[in-house]
């Protein structure tokens, strides 16, 4: 017997869900994407592949995802540009160092040992170019970064190879009882539907009377001219918003969640140059070597943020057979291979042993 599934949204979470489901016996899967795959946050994010600093509720799923990233070619035929060059969160003050120590103790108490607390000497060995005021750091040595669009395209190819269909240029206007997906190309019905529509997913849920609160965010990125090699890990700060990494080509990609403006109705986002300048100042404070580097490009995209900043992943409260996967709040890239596997199991079997209980849409029932 063949079952049908419609995946709404061609970002990484939609593609990962489609891939895992299409590889199960007896499923015919269709992905509907309004523009093109990876159009918004999936294709233009910082590419961080990190377990470092995760919300406690996300750590278990992130650990599963890390295992998949380590062997990504086995899943999608490409490593997505993933390089396990490490992730570090720097302490810029004694207060920062104390906060990292508390985090370290809490993680150990929970049984997690992948985050390592290091002193200033070891931090400087790993990052010789960092500013002298750094007091220490937390590090996960085999975290790293990947190329977002290369990863999206690898998943796209794998989805098609698995026999699923990807239809781009189709807008979904709503989901009706009976799992009828209303599109600008006419209605489509399926046995299961996945709402992976990113910043627009809340609106689809609201059309059914299901309240899942999110706000839209437009995190900005910028990239510098090529510089001599000076930084291998991906770097953040405990007390300031920073995502910093140097590519193999020598350019430096700087972000950290600094916000531009966005408009969901027109699907557009714009850079806020004052906020971008603030991000550049943080980077220069920590890495003086970039102080005079030229910025060659900046960009932003749109994604959904939940009030508790952890994702929504589970079956709808109001429409059986509809499943939600969105609201990854700026840190869903690394989770996507494992989150897609969890979604596929939920859709096909009604249950999963992957650790996603904290992400249930039911937490917003009140």
C-alpha positions in Angstrom: 0.0 0.0 0.0 1.3 3.4 -0.9 0.9 6.4 1.4 1.2 10.0 0.2 2.8 13.0 2.0 3.1 16.7 1.1 5.9 18.7 2.6 5.3 22.4 2.6 8.6 24.3 2.4 11.8 23.6 0.5 14.2 24.6 3.2 16.6 22.1 4.9 14.0 20.9 7.3 11.5 20.3 4.6 14.1 18.6 2.4 15.4 16.5 5.3 11.9 15.4 6.2 11.1 14.5 2.6 14.4 12.5 2.2 13.9 10.4 5.3 10.2 9.8 4.5 10.8 8.9 0.8 13.4 6.3 1.8 10.8 4.5 3.9 8.9 1.8 2.0 5.5 2.7 0.6 5.7 6.5 0.7 5.2 8.9 -2.2 6.4 12.3 -1.2 5.9 15.7 -2.8 7.7 18.9 -1.6 5.9 22.2 -2.4 8.1 25.3 -2.4 6.9 28.8 -3.2 10.1 30.1 -4.7 13.2 27.8 -4.8 14.7 25.4 -2.4 16.9 27.2 0.3 15.4 30.6 -0.7 15.3 31.9 2.9 17.3 31.0 6.1 18.4 27.6 5.0 20.5 28.9 2.1 21.9 32.1 3.6 22.7 31.3 7.3 26.1 31.3 8.9 26.5 27.5 8.4 27.3 26.7 12.0 27.4 23.0 12.8 27.5 23.3 16.6 26.5 21.5 19.7 28.2 24.3 21.7 25.9 26.4 23.8 22.7 24.6 22.9 19.6 25.0 25.0 19.4 21.9 27.3 16.3 20.8 25.5 18.1 20.7 22.2 21.3 18.9 23.3 20.1 15.3 22.7 18.8 16.0 19.2 22.0 18.0 18.4 24.1 15.0 19.5 22.2 12.8 17.1 22.6 15.4 14.3 26.4 15.6 15.0 26.7 11.9 14.2 24.9 12.4 10.9 27.0 15.4 10.0 30.2 13.3 10.6 29.0 10.9 7.9 26.9 13.2 5.7 28.1 11.8 2.4 26.4 8.5 3.4 23.1 10.3 3.7 23.2 12.8 0.8 26.3 12.0 -1.3 28.2 15.2 -0.3 29.7 16.6 2.9 28.1 20.0 2.4 31.5 21.6 2.9 31.4 20.6 6.6 34.8 21.0 8.3 35.1 19.9 12.0 37.4 22.7 12.8 35.9 23.4 16.2 33.5 26.0 17.8 34.6 28.3 20.6 32.7 30.7 22.9 35.0 33.2 24.4 35.0 34.7 27.9 35.8 38.5 27.7 35.6 39.1 31.4 35.7 37.3 34.8 31.9 37.4 34.8 31.9 35.7 31.4 34.3 33.0 32.7 32.0 32.4 35.7 29.0 32.0 33.4 30.9 29.5 31.3 31.9 27.6 34.5 28.3 27.4 35.6 27.3 26.1 32.1 30.1 23.6 32.3 28.9 22.3 35.7 25.3 22.1 34.5 26.3 20.1 31.4 28.3 17.7 33.5 25.5 17.3 35.9 23.2 16.4 33.0 25.7 13.8 31.7 27.1 15.8 28.7 30.8 16.0 28.3 31.3 17.4 24.8 31.8 21.0 26.0 35.3 21.6 27.3 36.2 24.6 29.5 39.7 26.0 28.7 41.9 28.7 30.2 43.3 31.7 28.4 46.6 29.9 27.5 44.8 27.1 25.6 42.4 29.5 24.1 45.3 31.5 22.7 47.0 28.4 21.4 43.8 27.7 19.4 43.3 31.4 18.5 46.6 33.2 18.4 45.0 36.3 16.8 42.5 36.9 19.6 42.7 40.1 21.7 44.6 40.0 24.9 41.6 40.6 27.2 40.2 37.1 26.5 40.1 35.1 29.8 39.2 31.6 28.5 36.6 29.8 26.5 34.3 26.9 26.1 35.1 24.7 23.1 33.7 21.7 21.3 36.7 20.6 19.2 34.8 18.6 16.6 32.0 21.0 15.9 32.5 23.3 12.9 30.8 24.9 10.0 29.5 23.9 6.5 28.4 25.6 3.3 24.6 26.3 3.6 23.6 26.3 -0.1 25.9 23.4 -0.9 24.2 21.5 1.8 20.7 22.5 0.5 21.6 21.3 -3.0 23.0 18.0 -1.7 19.7 17.4 0.1 17.8 18.4 -3.0 19.7 15.9 -5.2 19.2 13.2 -2.6 15.4 13.9 -2.3 15.0 13.5 -6.0 17.2 10.4 -6.1 14.9 8.9 -3.5 12.0 9.2 -5.8 10.3 12.2 -4.2 9.0 15.1 -6.3 10.0 18.8 -5.7 7.6 21.4 -7.2 9.0 24.9 -7.0 6.9 28.0 -7.8 3.8 26.7 -5.9 2.2 28.9 -3.2 0.3 27.2 -0.4 -2.5 29.3 0.9 -3.9 27.1 3.6 -4.5 23.6 4.9 -8.1 22.4 5.3 -9.6 19.6 7.3 -9.1 16.3 5.5 -5.5 17.3 4.9 -6.4 19.2 1.8 -3.5 21.6 0.9 -4.8 24.6 -0.9 -2.4 26.0 -3.5 -2.4 28.5 -6.3 -2.2 25.5 -8.6 -5.3 23.9 -7.1 -6.0 21.7 -4.1 -3.9 18.7 -3.3 -4.7 16.0 -0.8 -2.4 13.6 1.1 -2.3 11.1 4.0 0.2 13.2 5.9 1.3 16.9 5.6 4.4 18.5 7.1 4.3 22.2 7.7 8.0 23.2 7.2 7.2 26.7 6.0 9.6 28.6 8.2 8.5 32.1 9.1 5.2 31.5 7.3 4.4 28.3 9.1 2.6 30.1 12.0 0.2 31.6 9.5 -0.7 28.2 8.1 -1.3 26.9 11.6 -3.4 29.9 12.5 -5.6 29.2 9.5 -6.7 26.0 11.3 -7.2 27.8 14.6 -3.9 26.5 16.0 -2.0 29.2 17.9 1.8 28.7 17.7 3.4 32.1 18.4 6.5 33.1 16.5 8.1 36.3 15.3 10.0 36.8 12.1 13.7 37.6 12.4 16.2 38.8 9.8 19.7 37.9 11.0 22.4 39.6 9.1 25.7 38.4 7.8 28.7 40.1 6.1 31.9 38.9 4.5 35.3 40.5 4.3 37.9 40.6 1.6 40.5 37.8 1.7 42.9 37.9 4.6 45.9 35.7 5.5 44.9 32.6 7.6 44.5 33.5 11.2 41.4 31.6 12.5 40.3 28.0 12.2 37.4 27.5 14.6 34.1 29.2 14.5 34.0 31.8 17.3 31.4 33.4 19.5 31.4 35.4 22.7 29.6 34.6 25.9 28.3 38.1 26.5 28.1 39.7 23.0 26.4 38.6 19.8 29.1 37.2 17.5 29.5 34.5 14.9 32.9 34.6 13.3 34.8 32.3 11.0 37.4 32.4 8.3 36.8 30.4 5.2 39.3 28.3 3.4 39.5 31.1 0.8 40.6 33.6 3.5 37.4 35.6 3.7 35.8 36.2 7.1 32.1 35.7 7.7 30.7 37.7 10.5 27.2 37.5 12.1 25.7 36.7 15.4 22.1 37.4 15.1 22.2 41.2 14.6 18.9 42.1 13.0 17.8 43.7 9.8 14.2 44.4 8.8 11.8 42.0 7.2 8.4 41.9 5.6 6.6 38.6 5.5 4.0 39.8 3.0 6.6 40.6 0.4 9.1 38.0 1.5 11.8 40.6 1.7 14.5 41.4 4.2 16.9 44.4 4.3 20.2 45.1 6.0 20.3 47.6 8.9 23.7 49.2 8.4 23.9 50.6 12.0 23.4 47.1 13.4 25.8 45.7 10.9 28.4 48.2 12.0 27.9 47.1 15.6 28.6 43.5 14.6 31.8 44.7 12.9 32.9 46.5 16.0 32.5 43.4 18.2 34.5 41.3 15.7 37.3 43.9 15.6 37.4 44.1 19.4 38.0 40.4 19.6 40.1 40.0 16.5 42.1 43.3 15.9 43.5 41.8 12.7 40.1 42.5 10.9 39.9 46.1 12.1 40.8 47.6 8.7 39.4 44.8 6.5 37.0 45.8 3.8 33.5 44.4 3.8 32.6 43.1 0.3 29.1 41.9 0.8 26.3 41.7 3.4 22.9 40.0 3.4 20.0 38.8 5.5 17.1 36.4 5.3 13.9 35.6 7.1 13.3 32.9 9.7 10.9 32.2 12.6 11.7 32.6 16.3 9.6 31.1 19.1 9.1 32.8 22.5 11.3 30.1 24.2 13.7 30.0 21.2 13.5 26.2 20.7 11.7 24.7 17.7 8.2 23.4 17.2 8.4 19.8 16.1 5.4 17.4 16.4 1.8 16.7 15.4 -0.8 19.4 15.2 -3.1 19.7 18.2 -6.1 20.4 16.0 -5.6 18.4 12.8 -4.4 14.8 13.0 -2.0 13.9 10.2 -0.5 17.4 10.1 2.9 17.8 11.5 4.9 21.0 12.3 8.6 21.6 12.0 9.6 25.2 12.2 10.7 28.0 14.7 14.3 26.9 14.9 15.1 30.5 16.0 18.4 30.9 14.2 20.0 27.6 15.1 18.3 24.9 13.1 21.0 24.3 10.4 22.9 21.7 12.4 19.7 20.0 13.7 18.2 19.5 10.3 19.4 16.0 9.4 18.1 14.6 12.8 15.0 16.7 12.9 14.0 15.5 9.5 14.5 11.9 10.6 12.3 12.5 13.6 9.6 14.1 11.5 9.6 11.2 9.1 9.2 8.7 11.9 6.3 10.7 13.4 4.6 10.9 10.0 5.0 7.3 9.1 4.7 5.6 12.5 3.2 8.1 14.9 6.2 8.0 17.2 9.9 8.4 17.4 12.6 7.5 19.9 14.5 10.7 19.1 14.6 13.3 21.9 12.0 15.8 20.7 9.5 15.9 23.6 10.3 19.5 24.6 9.4 20.7 21.1 5.8 19.7 21.0 3.3 22.2 19.7 1.2 21.4 22.7 3.4 23.6 24.9 1.5 26.6 23.5 -1.9 25.1 24.1 -2.7 27.6 26.9 
